Amino acid sequence: MTEQTSQIFPRRTNIDVLVENLPLDGLKVLDIGCGNGAMVRALAKRGATPMGVDPSEVEITAARSESPVADERYEVSGAEALPFQDNSFDAAIFFNSLHHIPAELMADGLEEAARVVKSQGLIYVAEPLAQGPHFQAMLPVEDETVMRAQAYDALRGFTGGKHCQELREIVYEAPILYPDFQAFRDRIVAADAQRADRIAEVEPELRAAFEGYAESQDDKYLFAQPMRINLLQVK
């Protein structure tokens, strides 16, 4: 493992940045592309009433199997057709999820978020940049450069239109910590189950990248991932 990495952006945890920019206590918040519900549970711990949606039944089943923090709930749904009435939430979050929506549906997903969030409510979009040690470690499995750029293009096309205005954009470097290679493998497969077959083909190369790009911290593997936050307000 490497002992250090260049610091291009200030290093912050994802949850610290979110809490600073999105009021949570007492708010109804929708997590779009919630995966196994980790962010939903983090929101519940901080006083929000969260709902998580994800198109994967496997991920929603995993989320529901966790011990509830409060009264969080989950539904199977794609971002492009949310099963909620207009003005149902105070805020919506896309956390590492916008770039996983098919490119032709990204704009629809943002439109749906604006539909279900109340006027003056917030949409919080957190996306990884196509750079940094974590991105480099993933390259043997998939290069997400194009899909991450498509997500940002969709966001820029949506911001400033009839539905939303941008309040701020923030860039920082988030630490991602893994106890071992298996945990890293599990995380990238959870984002896209089709990656499992590719990993089987390139596992030695992937393991070498994992070990080569990691920093060492308390006998664990630490990766830096530059992140971009766009905070939008619904008109």
C-alpha positions as CSV (number, residue, x, y, z in Angstrom):
1,M,0.0,0.0,0.0
2,T,1.1,3.5,-0.6
3,E,1.8,5.7,2.4
4,Q,0.4,8.9,1.1
5,T,-1.5,10.5,-1.8
6,S,-1.4,14.0,-3.3
7,Q,-4.1,16.3,-1.7
8,I,-5.8,18.1,-4.5
9,F,-9.1,18.8,-2.6
10,P,-9.9,19.2,1.1
11,R,-10.6,15.8,2.6
12,R,-14.0,15.5,4.2
13,T,-16.3,12.6,4.9
14,N,-19.4,12.3,2.8
15,I,-21.8,12.5,5.7
16,D,-20.2,15.6,7.2
17,V,-20.5,17.5,3.9
18,L,-24.1,16.3,3.5
19,V,-25.1,17.4,7.1
20,E,-23.5,20.8,6.6
21,N,-25.5,21.4,3.4
22,L,-28.8,19.7,3.9
23,P,-30.9,20.2,7.0
24,L,-32.2,16.8,8.1
25,D,-33.9,16.9,11.5
26,G,-37.6,16.4,11.0
27,L,-37.5,16.4,7.2
28,K,-38.9,13.8,4.8
29,V,-36.0,12.8,2.6
30,L,-36.0,10.5,-0.5
31,D,-32.7,8.6,-1.3
32,I,-32.9,7.8,-5.0
33,G,-30.7,4.8,-5.8
34,C,-30.3,3.8,-2.1
35,G,-28.6,0.4,-2.7
36,N,-28.4,-1.5,0.6
37,G,-29.8,1.5,2.6
38,A,-26.6,2.6,4.3
39,M,-27.3,6.3,3.5
40,V,-31.0,5.9,4.5
41,R,-30.0,4.6,7.9
42,A,-27.5,7.5,8.3
43,L,-30.2,9.9,7.5
44,A,-32.5,8.3,10.0
45,K,-29.8,8.5,12.7
46,R,-29.7,12.3,12.1
47,G,-33.4,12.9,12.6
48,A,-34.8,12.6,9.1
49,T,-37.7,10.5,8.0
50,P,-36.2,8.8,5.0
51,M,-37.5,6.7,2.2
52,G,-35.1,4.7,-0.1
53,V,-35.8,3.6,-3.6
54,D,-33.6,1.4,-5.8
55,P,-34.4,-0.6,-9.0
56,S,-32.7,-3.7,-7.7
57,E,-34.9,-6.0,-5.7
58,V,-31.7,-7.6,-4.3
59,E,-30.5,-4.3,-2.9
60,I,-33.9,-3.4,-1.4
61,T,-34.2,-6.9,0.2
62,A,-30.7,-6.3,1.7
63,A,-31.8,-2.9,3.0
64,R,-35.0,-4.3,4.6
65,S,-33.0,-7.0,6.3
66,E,-31.0,-4.5,8.3
67,S,-32.2,-3.6,11.8
68,P,-34.2,-0.3,11.4
69,V,-32.8,2.8,12.9
70,A,-36.2,4.6,13.1
71,D,-39.1,4.4,10.7
72,E,-37.2,4.4,7.4
73,R,-38.8,2.6,4.5
74,Y,-37.8,1.2,1.1
75,E,-39.4,0.6,-2.3
76,V,-38.3,-1.0,-5.5
77,S,-38.3,1.7,-8.1
78,G,-36.2,3.3,-10.9
79,A,-35.5,7.0,-10.7
80,E,-37.4,7.8,-13.9
81,A,-40.8,6.7,-12.5
82,L,-41.0,7.4,-8.8
83,P,-44.1,5.9,-7.1
84,F,-44.9,9.0,-5.1
85,Q,-47.3,11.9,-5.4
86,D,-46.2,15.4,-6.2
87,N,-44.7,17.4,-3.3
88,S,-44.3,14.4,-1.1
89,F,-40.8,15.1,0.3
90,D,-38.8,18.0,1.7
91,A,-35.6,16.9,-0.1
92,A,-34.2,14.2,-2.4
93,I,-30.7,12.8,-2.6
94,F,-28.8,11.1,-5.4
95,F,-25.7,9.7,-3.6
96,N,-23.3,8.1,-6.1
97,S,-26.4,7.1,-8.1
98,L,-27.1,9.5,-10.9
99,H,-24.3,8.1,-13.1
100,H,-25.7,4.6,-12.7
101,I,-29.0,5.6,-14.3
102,P,-29.1,4.8,-18.1
103,A,-28.0,8.0,-19.9
104,E,-31.2,8.4,-21.7
105,L,-33.1,8.4,-18.4
106,M,-30.9,10.7,-16.3
107,A,-32.9,13.8,-17.2
108,D,-36.1,12.0,-16.4
109,G,-34.7,11.0,-13.0
110,L,-33.9,14.6,-12.1
111,E,-37.4,15.7,-13.4
112,E,-39.0,13.1,-11.1
113,A,-37.0,14.2,-8.1
114,A,-38.2,17.8,-8.7
115,R,-41.7,16.6,-9.0
116,V,-41.8,14.8,-5.7
117,V,-40.0,17.5,-3.7
118,K,-42.0,20.4,-2.4
119,S,-41.5,23.9,-3.7
120,Q,-38.3,25.4,-2.0
121,G,-37.2,21.9,-1.2
122,L,-33.7,20.7,-2.0
123,I,-32.1,18.1,-4.3
124,Y,-28.7,17.0,-3.2
125,V,-26.6,15.3,-6.0
126,A,-23.3,13.7,-4.9
127,E,-21.2,12.3,-7.7
128,P,-17.6,10.9,-7.8
129,L,-15.2,12.5,-10.2
130,A,-13.5,10.4,-12.8
131,Q,-10.1,10.7,-11.1
132,G,-8.4,9.7,-7.9
133,P,-7.0,6.5,-6.3
134,H,-10.4,4.8,-5.9
135,F,-11.3,5.5,-9.5
136,Q,-7.9,4.2,-10.7
137,A,-8.3,1.0,-8.6
138,M,-11.6,0.3,-10.3
139,L,-10.3,0.6,-13.9
140,P,-9.6,-3.1,-14.4
141,V,-13.3,-3.7,-14.0
142,E,-14.9,-0.6,-15.5
143,D,-14.0,2.8,-16.7
144,E,-16.8,5.1,-15.6
145,T,-15.4,8.3,-17.3
146,V,-18.1,8.5,-19.9
147,M,-21.1,7.7,-17.6
148,R,-19.9,10.2,-14.9
149,A,-19.5,12.9,-17.6
150,Q,-23.0,12.1,-18.9
151,A,-24.4,12.5,-15.4
152,Y,-22.8,15.9,-15.0
153,D,-24.1,17.0,-18.5
154,A,-27.6,15.9,-17.5
155,L,-27.3,17.8,-14.3
156,R,-26.0,21.0,-16.0
157,G,-28.8,20.8,-18.5
158,F,-31.4,20.4,-15.8
159,T,-30.1,23.2,-13.5
160,G,-31.3,26.7,-14.2
161,G,-34.4,25.4,-16.1
162,K,-38.0,25.7,-15.1
163,H,-37.8,23.4,-12.1
164,C,-34.6,24.1,-10.2
165,Q,-31.9,26.6,-9.4
166,E,-28.5,25.7,-8.2
167,L,-27.5,27.0,-4.8
168,R,-23.9,25.8,-4.7
169,E,-21.3,23.4,-6.1
170,I,-18.7,21.8,-3.8
171,V,-15.7,19.6,-4.5
172,Y,-13.9,17.7,-1.9
173,E,-12.0,14.4,-1.4
174,A,-13.8,11.6,0.5
175,P,-12.0,8.8,2.3
176,I,-13.2,5.3,1.6
177,L,-11.9,2.6,4.0
178,Y,-11.9,-1.1,3.4
179,P,-10.8,-3.9,5.7
180,D,-9.7,-6.1,2.8
181,F,-9.9,-6.7,-0.9
182,Q,-13.2,-8.7,-0.5
183,A,-14.9,-5.7,0.9
184,F,-13.8,-3.6,-2.1
185,R,-14.9,-6.3,-4.5
186,D,-18.3,-6.5,-2.8
187,R,-18.9,-2.7,-3.0
188,I,-18.2,-2.4,-6.7
189,V,-20.4,-5.4,-7.4
190,A,-23.2,-4.0,-5.3
191,A,-23.3,-1.0,-7.6
192,D,-23.6,-3.2,-10.7
193,A,-24.1,-7.0,-10.4
194,Q,-22.9,-7.5,-13.9
195,R,-19.4,-6.6,-12.8
196,A,-19.0,-10.0,-11.0
197,D,-18.2,-11.8,-14.3
198,R,-15.7,-9.1,-15.3
199,I,-14.0,-9.4,-11.9
200,A,-13.6,-13.1,-12.3
201,E,-11.7,-12.4,-15.5
202,V,-9.4,-9.7,-14.1
203,E,-9.1,-10.5,-10.4
204,P,-5.3,-10.6,-10.2
205,E,-5.1,-7.2,-12.0
206,L,-7.8,-5.8,-9.8
207,R,-6.2,-7.0,-6.6
208,A,-2.9,-5.5,-7.7
209,A,-4.6,-2.1,-8.4
210,F,-6.4,-2.3,-5.1
211,E,-3.2,-2.8,-3.2
212,G,-1.2,-0.3,-5.3
213,Y,-3.5,2.7,-5.0
214,A,-4.5,2.3,-1.3
215,E,-3.1,4.2,1.5
216,S,-2.4,2.4,4.8
217,Q,-4.5,3.3,7.9
218,D,-4.7,1.1,10.9
219,D,-4.0,-2.0,8.9
220,K,-6.9,-1.1,6.6
221,Y,-7.0,0.1,3.0
222,L,-7.8,3.8,2.6
223,F,-8.7,5.4,-0.8
224,A,-9.3,9.0,-1.7
225,Q,-12.2,9.7,-4.0
226,P,-12.8,13.3,-5.3
227,M,-16.5,14.1,-5.0
228,R,-18.7,16.9,-6.5
229,I,-21.8,18.1,-4.7
230,N,-24.5,20.1,-6.5
231,L,-27.2,21.5,-4.3
232,L,-30.4,22.5,-6.1
233,Q,-33.6,24.2,-4.9
234,V,-36.9,23.4,-6.4
235,K,-38.8,26.5,-7.6
